[in-house]
Amino acid sequence: MNYGWTGENWDALGRLEVDLSDYVKADDIEPLSTVDLDVIMKSASTIDSFKALVNAGGEFTLSENLDFDEVIEIPAGKAVTINLDGCNITSTASTVFNVNGGSLVLDGNGEVTGPRNIGDAINGGNITINGGDYTSTGYLGFTATGENSKVTINNGSVTAREGAVMAFSGAAL
């Protein structure tokens, strides 16, 4: 079906060839950035695309090792699943992940290292670990604070100087 296009608009393979130059100018089209492409592909290769994917929620996969110096916030109502896919996250922030009422699932093999806490679940936040190695070079690995906050470890390892996983003020492990 050609929807009114004449035969001259179709190539030998049956593809429609249309000149849109009267409608769209090349100068009007912005090229996609690495962050835009990563978000479309659900794959994080930079800290900017990592943050954009976390803010969007849903599932995505790391495609490169990441080093950063800021806390990654997961707010109430946001559900994020990160497949480490053999990649590593190294943060110099006090806490790598602050799950404030949202949920974070960490899947796959890879390493996450931070100087104090790897993840804090607060105000009903939930963290689930389904693989990987987590190392806090300082204080605690994972914490849950407050009612309905929870840290669940199904697989993986957590190493910390003071405690691998701790619950405070009515939270659950």
Secondary structure as UniProt FT lines:
FT   TURN            3..4
FT   HELIX           7..9
FT   TURN            12..13
FT   TURN            21..23
FT   HELIX           26..28
FT   HELIX           34..41
FT   STRAND          43..44
FT   HELIX           47..56
FT   STRAND          58..62
FT   STRAND          66..68
FT   STRAND          72..75
FT   TURN            76..77
FT   STRAND          79..83
FT   TURN            85..86
FT   STRAND          88..91
FT   STRAND          95..101
FT   STRAND          103..107
FT   STRAND          111..114
FT   STRAND          117..122
FT   TURN            123..124
FT   STRAND          126..136
FT   STRAND          140..145
FT   TURN            147..148
FT   STRAND          150..160
FT   STRAND          163..168
FT   TURN            169..170
//
